[in-house]
Amino acid sequence: MTAQDEPPITPASSGSRDGLSRFFTMYRGGQAVLAVAVGILTGLVCVLFHGLIVGWSRIMSGFPDYAAVYGHVHGTLGWGTWFLLFTPVISALIYGPVVHKWAPSTGGIGIPEVMLAVRRKGGRITKRIMFIKVFAAALTMGGGGSVGKEGPVVQAGAAVGSWVGTRLHLPTRQLIILVTCGSAGGVAATFNAPLAAAVFALEVIIVRFNAEVFSMAVLSSVSSAVVARAILGDAFMITLPRDLELSSSIDLWAVALIGVLAGLMGVLLSKTLYAMTDLFDAIHRGPEWTRPVIFSFGLGFGLWMFPMMYGTSTSLQTHALMGRYTVGFLLMLAFLKVIFTSYTISMGGSGGIFAPSLFIGATTGAAIGQLLDPLTNSDPGVFGVIGMGAAFAGAARAPMAAVIIILEMTGQFSLILPLMLAIVIATAVSRSLTRKTIYTEKLMRRGDNLDDPVNATLLGRNAAKTLMGPVPGTIAHTASIAHAASIMTSAEATILPVLDENDKFVGCVSSLEIASAQLQDEIPESVMDLHLTKTSIPATAFPSVFMQRILANHVAGLPVLEEGKVIGWIAAEDLVNRMYRQQRRALEARESESSLGSRWLDRQRKKHTPDEH
């Protein structure tokens, strides 16, 4: 979050530092308790999410995972595969109006909204998001939408953390930490990857590494994973029948090739998603809630043609890594997943891109592994696992999280070296082709550039209209020199705007100009006879513009104009005061960081320091 957007670090309630609130705010032990609590609550939400997906999938298809038995008739009603034409439509008819009415931000992949809340809104997220996001995503996925779980669980977990923090009136810094903890907890509980979840939260959500925040995220992710394991069982997300390893270091050339190609597939997923979004934006007319309903007919037809694309298709991914499919079928699956995932999200469905990117990487890597089989001694499944991480890194550019989460999901720890190489190469390929990730592209398209270096400055990109203060005074163009001098004195100003009979800006007159006029033998009749400077500031001007004008004209302030009228005043003193307050808040935040040992030393110093009288 940038400095100009950061609210004061003081709690919202004057009594929030009393009792438990003081414990949670001031002491790391209290913050650790909250991190664990957020993790537990998030774990329960993720378990509920899993149950909703399975339950809705059983209703819609008759199976908990229809992709595992694709092509089968409805498992309960015995209908032919024509039922696939309507499962996305029925689901969209339910979640479309709900999302549009109560939480429009829960549509799509979700993670960009959490990034925006952390960097721009002080970690504040509406609590209803945790329910509506889970509901909408469960219906999207259970109804055949080819998306993943990470977007919904991150957004829901972040909402849990924000709700806990706002209920306790925590300051912004602690609130952001709890949002980060909730995000980590969602990933940990869903993918059984607590370490990767903590790294993901730091690398993607807050985009900075801090030992304290990391430790809190770990506490939250571990507690969330424990809850999920206790209820859903403890197993790798992708279970392979044998350990895979690179047969020889010579095969690293093949690993590098996988990094390039799977990374390109990750970029392709991102570009296809937003190209299809633009297409649907251009086509769709009517209320927003009708968008998923209308386009879900196309998704239903696609599922009827290619039923293996129903839901996350994790079972097919495992089979691909085990070498059960031909090269042609694997490549077809990879490109179909790009199309189906992009279509589901673009039409207004709710879900993530993590699982689809893993599927795309696994099928691409396994296909290339089979093609390279005569040239290498490594199992094609090795390249499939490596491709999973490379494709995700190409789309999201989170290399550290990509390495760790693939290892925790598959248990193939012997592949850490080639996996790191492929992911670094995929990240480099992605960065060379586009400066945006699949997460930041959504924000940048609507003007929210989180990585703009100007936003890191104290004044950032705040327009003059948002920084201006009241006008200290105005002078009519017909005012006499004596009357103008009186207004100038009363306003305690050195420069004031002059207005015409329609209150339009004419120019600025300085106290020095008025004083000079009063010393002349023939005093001018009105201020219009004096030298007026035309310098002013448009209401939309950024700090770099109006600060340059204040410095160039050597004045204490300038008027802010909108449609020719003075609507406010930018004073150099006000800008300095604003920067001082922001600096002071940062210093107070720094000083508030303490430990048990430092507090004990402070008490000892106070005991042995004589009181001054």
N, C-alpha and C positions, 0 to 999 in steps of 0.2 A: 504494500500500500504506500502511496506517495505521501510526502509530508503535508502537502496542502490539503489532502483529504482526510487526514487523521484527526479524529475527534480527541478532545482532551482525555488524558489518561485517568483523570479522576473518576470515581464511580458515579453512576447516574443518581444514586440515592445517598443522602448525607449519612444515613445510618448503616450503609452497606459494609462498613469496615468493623462493625460491632459484631461480636460473637462469631458465629460460623462464617459469616461473610468475610470478616477480617482474616480468619484462618485460611479460607480458600483464596483470598486475594494476595495476602502478604507472604505466605509460607509455601515453600515448594512441596512440603508434605501435603498440604491442602490441595494444591494443584494436582498432585499425583493421584489423590483420592478422586478428584473430579475426572481426570483422564481415564481412570479405571471404570468409573461410573458411566461415562460416555461410551466406553468400549463395550460394556455389558449391554447397555440399551441398544447400541447399534447392532450388536450381535443378535439380539432378539428381533430387531427389525429385519435383519438379513434372513433369519430363519423364517419369519413370516413371509418375506418376499419369495423365498424358495418354495414354500408351501403353496402360495398363490399361483405361481407359475405352473407347478405340477398339477394342482387342482384344476386350473383353467384348461390346461392342455388335455387332461383326461376328459373334461366335458366336451371340448371342441373336437378331439381326435380319437378319444378312447384309450390313449396311451400317455404315460408320463413324458416320453421322448419319442415323438412320432418319427423323427429322422432315423432312429435306430431300426425301424421296421418300415421304412418308406415304401409306398406302393401298396400297403395293406389297406383293407377296407376299414371303416370306422370300428374301433375296438369294442364299442359298447352297443351301438345301434346296428352295426352290420351294413351301413350304407356303403356304396361304392366310393371310389376316390373322388367323385364329383363333389363331395362335402368340402374338399379343400378350396373350392371356389368361393365359399361363403364364410369360412372361419375368420379371415381377416376383416371382412365386412361387418360381421356381428360384433367383433371386438371393437372396431372403430366407432360403431354406432353408440357404444357405451362410453369409451374413454374420451372420444373426441369432444363432446359437449362438456364433460367434467373438467378436462384440462383447460379448455377455452374459458370457462366461467370462473374457475377458482385458482388456477395456477398455470398461466400460459408458459412460464419459464421452465416447466417440467417437460415440455416437448423436446425432442431431439436428444443429444448425447449427454447433456446435463453438466459435465465437468466444467465447460467454459463459464457457466453461471456461478459455480463455486469459486473459480479463479477470480471472477469479477467481484464477488462478495468479499473476498479476502483482501484484494488489492484496492478496492474502491469504496466499499461500504462498511468497513470496520468489522467484517465477519457477521453482519446481521442478515439472517435468512428467515423468511416467514415459516413458522412451524408447520403450517398445513402442507408444505412441500414434501415433508417426510412421508405423509400418507398418500398424497395424490401421485407423487412420483412412483412410489412402489405399486400403487394400484394400476396406473396407466402402463407402466413397463411390464407388469405381470400379464396384463391383458394383451399387450402387443406381442410378447414372446410366446405366451400360451396359445395365442391365436395364429401363430405361424410366422410372425415377424422375425427376420433373420438378423437379429441384433444380440448384443451381449449384456451382461449384468453390471459391468463396472461403473458405467455412467449413473444408473439409478442408485446403486448402493453408495457411491461417493456422495451424490447429492443428498440422499436421505440421511447418511451419517453426518454430513456437515450440518444439516438442519437440526439433527439431534444435539450436536455440540453447541450450536448457536442458541437453541432453546434453553439448554441448561445454563449457559453463560448469562443470557439476558434475564432469566428468572432470578439469578443471584446478583444481578446488577454488577457484573464484573467489568473492569475497565477493558478498553479495546484490545490491548495486548493479550490479556488472558483469554478474551473471547476468540481471537484469531487462533490461539493455540488450541482451544477446544474444538473449533471448526476443523482444524488440521487433524486433531485426534479422531474426530468422527469420520473424516474422509479415510484415514488409515484403517480404522476399525471396519469400515464397509468392505474394503478390498481384502483385508485379512480374513474376515468371516466367510466371504464368498469364495475365495480362491485358496483358502487354507495356506496363506503365504504371509505370515505376520511381519517378517523382516522386510520383504519386498514392499509390503503395504506402507510401512513407515518411510521407506526411501521414496516411494512413489508420491506420498503426500508432500514431502519436502521438495522433491525434484519437479513436480508438476504443479502442485497447488500453490505453495508459497514461494517457490523458485529461489530458495536460499537455504543454506545448511547452518544449523545452530544446534549445539550439543544439548541444550536444555529442551528445545522443541522436539528434537529427535527422541530424547529419552521419554518425553510425555507421549509422543506418537507410538513408541514401542509399547509402553504400558497399555495404551488403548487398544492397539492391534492385537497384542497377546491376549488380553482379557476378552476381546471380541471373538478371537479365534477359539478360545477355550469354550465359550458359550456355544458356538456353532458346532464344534467337535462333539460336545457333550450331547447335543440334540440330534445332529445329522450324521455323526460318525467321523472317524479320523482316517482319511485316505488321500492319496495324491489325486489331484484333479484329473490328471492323465496317467493312468497306470499302464506301464509297458511290461511285457512278460520277462524281459531280460535287461541287463545293464548294457548301455551303449557306450562305445568309446572310439575315438579316432585311432585307426590302426597304426598310423605313422605320421610323423611331423611333415612328411612329404605331401600328405593330403591337405595341408593348409592352403595350397593354391585353390583347391576346390572349395574350401571354406570361404576364401575371399570372394570367389565367384558367387557363392550363395549369398554372401553379404550384399553384393551389388544387386543381384537380380531380385532377391526377396525385399531388399530396401526399396527398389523401384516399384514393387507391387504395393508396398505400404503407401508410397507417394501416389500411386494410381488410385488407391482406395480414397484418399483424401480429395484428389482432384475430381474423381467421378462423383463423389458425394455432393460437392458444392456445385458442380456443373448441373447435376440433376436437380438440385435445390433451385437453381436459377431457372431451369426449365419449368418446374412446377409453379414457381412464383409467377412466371409469365402466362402460364395456361390458366391457373385457377382464378375464378371469379366467384364471389359470394362470401358468406360468413366463414370465418376461419375454421370453425368446428366441422364444417362440411369437407374440408380438405382431406383428412385421413379417410373419411367415409367414401368419397368419390374415387380416390386413387387406390383404395384397398381392393377394388374390383380387379385392377391390374395385378396386384400382388397375389390375389387368389388364383387368377389364371396362371401366373408364373409357378405357383406351388402345385397346381394341378399338372403342369407340364414337367416340373422338376421337384417332386415331393421331398427329395433328400435335403432341400434347402429350408425345411420347416424348423424354425427355432434356431438354437445355437449350433446344431449339428456336431456336437462334441464327440459322439460315438463314431461318426465318420472320420473325424480327425484322428482318433486313436487307431482306427483301422488303416488309415493312410500311413501312419508312422510304422505300422507293423508290416507294411509291404503287401497289402491285400488288393491293391488297385493297380491298373495299368497306367502308363505315363499319360496317355491321352485322357483318361477319365480323371486323373489327378489335376491336370491343367484345366479341364473343363470345370471341375469343382472350384478351383481357385478363382477363375473369372466369373463364374456364377455367383460366388459369395460376394465379390466386389459389387456386382449389379444388384443383388437382392438386398444387401445391407444398405447401400446407397439409396435404393428405392424406399425401403422401410422408413429410414430416418427422414428422407426428403418429403415423404407424403405426410409427415406429422406424427409418426410413431415414436415411441419413447424407448430408448435403449442405448447401449454403449458400443464402442468400436473395438474394444480390447479383444474380446473373444473372436470376433470376425477376423481381425488382423492376425491372430494366432492361427486360425484355420487356414487363411490364405498363405501364410508363411509355411505351415506344415505341409500343405499339399504341393506348393511350389518347390520347397526344398526336397521333399520325397521324390517328386518327378525328376528333378535335376539329378538327384542321387542315383536314380535308376539309369538315367542316360549316361552318367559318368561311371557306372558300375564296372565296365571293362577297364577303366583307367585307374581305379582306386581299389583298395582292399577294405575300405570302410563300409559298414552297413548303410544302405540308403536312409534308414531311419535316423541315423546320426545327422544327416543333412536336413531332414525334416524338423528335428528338434531345434537345430541351429537356425533354420529358416523362420521358425516361430518368433524368436527374439528379434531377428533382423527385420521382419515385416512390421512388428510393433514399433521398433525404433525408427523405421522409415516414416511411419505415420505420425507418431507422437514425439519423437526425439527425446526420449527419456532413457538413455543408455544404461545407467546404473540400475534403475528399477527393472528394465528389460532383462538384464543378466540374472538378477536375483530371483525374479518371479518365475522365469522359466525353470531354473534349478529347483525351486520349492514346489512348483506344480508337477514336475516330472520325476524328481529325485535322481536325475542323471548328473550327479555332481562331477563325474569324470570329464564332462564336456565343458567345464568352465573356461578353459583356455581358448578353444576354438570358438566358443560362444561369444566371448569377449571380443575376439578379433572380428567376427562377422557383424556384431552389433555396432562396433565403432565404425566399420566401413559403411554400413547401412545408414548410420547417422550422418556421416560425411557426405554420402550420396544425396540424402534428403536435403541437407543444408545447402549443398551446391545448386540444387534445383529450385528451391523455394525458401524464403525466409520465414514462412508461416508453417505451423504445425496444424494437424487436424483439429486441435482444440482452439488455438489462437485465431485461426482463420475466421471462425464464426464471430468472434468478438471484433476483429478488425473490419469485417464487412459492415458492421453497424457503428463503426467509429470508436470502438473501445480498444485502443492500442496499449496493451499492458506493458510493453517493452519500450515505449517511447522515452528516450533519455531526458527529454524536457520535463516529463512528468516527475522525474526524480528530483528536480530542483525545488526550492522552497515555495516559489510562486506557481510553478508548473504552467499549465495551459489555461488557467483561469482567466476568463475574459474580464475586461475592465468593468463591465456591468456587475460582475459578482464581487469585485474587490473594492468598488467605489464606496465613498462615504457621502454624507450630506454636503450640499453646497454651503460654504461658510457665509456667503452673501452674494447678492447681485446688485448691479448698478444700472439704472435706466439710462438709455442713450441721451436723454434730454437733461440728465442731472447736472447741476452746477458743480464746479470744482470743489467748492466748500462742502456741498452735500455729499459728494463722492468721497471726500477725505473723511467725513464723519462716519460713513458706512464702513470705510476701510479700517478706521480705528476701532469701531464697535466689533467688527469681525475678527480683529487681531490678525489680519491677513496682510500679505505683501503683494498679492495679485488677486483680482476678482474679475468675473466675466461681466461684460456689458451686453444688455439685451435691448432689442427694439420694441416698438409698440405691440408687436405680436408675440412677444417673449421669445423671439428667435435670437440665436447667438450672433453677435456682431463682432466681438473680439474680446481681448483681455487687456485691462489696464493695470499698471503696476503702481505701487505706493511711491516709488521713486519718480515716476512720470507725473503723478499728482503733486508731489512735493516740489518738483521743478517748476510746474505751472504756477503754483502759489507764489513763487519767488520772482516771477516775471513782472515787468512794469504794467503790462496789460494782460490781466488774467483772462484766459479763454472763457467763452460763454458756457460751454458744456464739455463733457468728456469726449464727445465726438470730434472735438478739435484737437485732441491729444493723439499721440501715436499708440495705436491699438495693435497688439500682436494677434494674429489669426490662429495661433497654434491651439489645437484642442485634441481630444482623444475620441475615436469612435467607440461606441458601446461594445463592439465585438473585438476590439484590439487586445492582443495578448501582452503579457508583461514585457516581453522584449521590445515591443513597440513603444508603449507609454513610458517605460523607464528611459529609453533612448531620448525621447522628446523632452522629458523633464531635465535630463542631464545636458542636452544640447542647448536648451533655453535658460539654464541656470535659474530655475524657478522652484518654489516650494510645492507647487501643485498645478494641476490643469483640469479644465472642465471635461466631463464626459458627455458627448452629444449623441442624440438619437433623433433622427428626422429633423435636424436643425435646432433642436431644443436642448437645453442643459438639464440633464437628469441626475447628475451626481458629480462628485469631485474626487480625483485621485491625488492624494497628498503624499509627498515623500515621507513625511513623519509617520503616517499610517502604515506605509509599506514596511518601514523599519520596525515599527511596533509589532506588526504581524510576524515578521521573520524572527524577532526576539521571542515572542510567545511560543513559536514552534520550536525554537532552539531550547527554550527553557523546559518545555514538555519533554523533549528528548533527554535532557539532562536529568530531569526528575525520574523518568522511566529507568534510566541507567542507575541512578542512586537507589531506586527501590529494589534492585536486585541484590539480595543478601543471602547469607547462608547461616546455618546454626552456629558455626564457629565465629563468624564475623559479628553476629548479634551478641554472643557471649563476650567477645573482646570489647565491644562497645559498652556493655554494662560494666565490665571491669574498669574501663577507663573512667567512666562516670563516677564510680565509687571512689577512685583514688585521685580524682581531680577536685581540688577545693572550690567551693562556690565563690563566685565573684560578687562582692558587695560594693 
